[in-house]
């Protein structure tokens, strides 16, 4: 069997594309790419035909060639020359860099023990080298261990506490939804293939709501923008639940079949009226009530939830609260409803371990 060549191997051979590749960045979309190579250099990057990504890629990746071949790209070790903050560096070579790092580590270990070394890296690029950089080495040293990400830990903890695992309905399901809620996610910028699906849903008549403290490009394209105060998303969800329970806009069969703890939840949200929540979230009580009624009246409602809402002191509980909403209306069971969080498709392997 002929050995599989990497894109880099083929570039060095001067093969002209386009050749199929995939975006390595830390984004749920994992876009399919076509890369054209001329004289051993990347000449052009475009989106490849794919049933999910649909030839769409972001501007950052479209300009990949410019970045890869930029004269400003750091391709060798540099040591700071002068005072910190001066911005002056000089090349020192790989052997010298490795030797200096090893010498410093030996001194730290001798003086304080290996746990005084704290490795921190994550996944700007999702390649095996970058994503797993140095793990075996640091384990062998006995360095301090920590969660590999500060990005989604609280969000995933809250989601697991409610749903049981970090999964959800496929984003592709929203194309057939009647209501799409983009909650705390600037999809037009950070999850562009989800935005492609949102546009398709809207074209067939879906009402699109963005919940975000900022007037983002996504909010500008929505039918309705609920500009909540930062960190108040959980309070809005509680007020929505209050309306759903008070007006019996519930799927009681689904609640009985697939949930636990409804009676306790219903008792808890009784106190979270839209009037109480209005000053917390910065929206009129009438707006909150109207939105809750729309959500409760629309079984085919799809929530696409971003991870930014988890980066507050109540972030984990906020994600847990939002995960309850589709359970109250039975939207999780609808072919075009439910909720998705962080993962673009529940069937694909996430970039974050679950």
DAMOHU-V932109 format. One line per field, one symbol per residue. psi: psi as a letter, one per 20 degrees, with the letter a starting at -180 (. if undefined). burial: # if it has 9 or more other C-alpha atoms within 8 Angstrom, else .. Layout:
# DAMOHU-V932109
psi: ???
burial: ???
This chain:
# DAMOHU-V932109
psi: ppqpqrhgghghijppbqqpaqpjqmpihlqpqpppppljqphqprpqpqhghljprrhghhkgghggjpiipojqqqppoaqpihkpqqqiqgghggggggggggggghhiqhiipopoqclgqjrhgghkojghghghhkrpqrpiqjgjghghggghhghhrnaaqphhhihjqhpponokpmhigimhhhhghghgghhjjqppppoqiqmrhghhirhpoonrqpjjhhgghghghgggghjlmqnhggghhjrqjgghghhgihimqhhhhghgikqqhhggggggggghinhmpppoprihiilrikgghghgghihghhhijhhipikabqqogqgpiirpqipp.
burial: .........###.####..##.#.##.#####################....#####...#####...........##.#........#..##...#.......#..##....####.....#.##...##......#....##.......#.##########..######.#################.#####.##.###...########.#.###..#..#####.###############...###..##...#......#..##.###..#########..##.###.##.##########.###..###################.#.######.####........
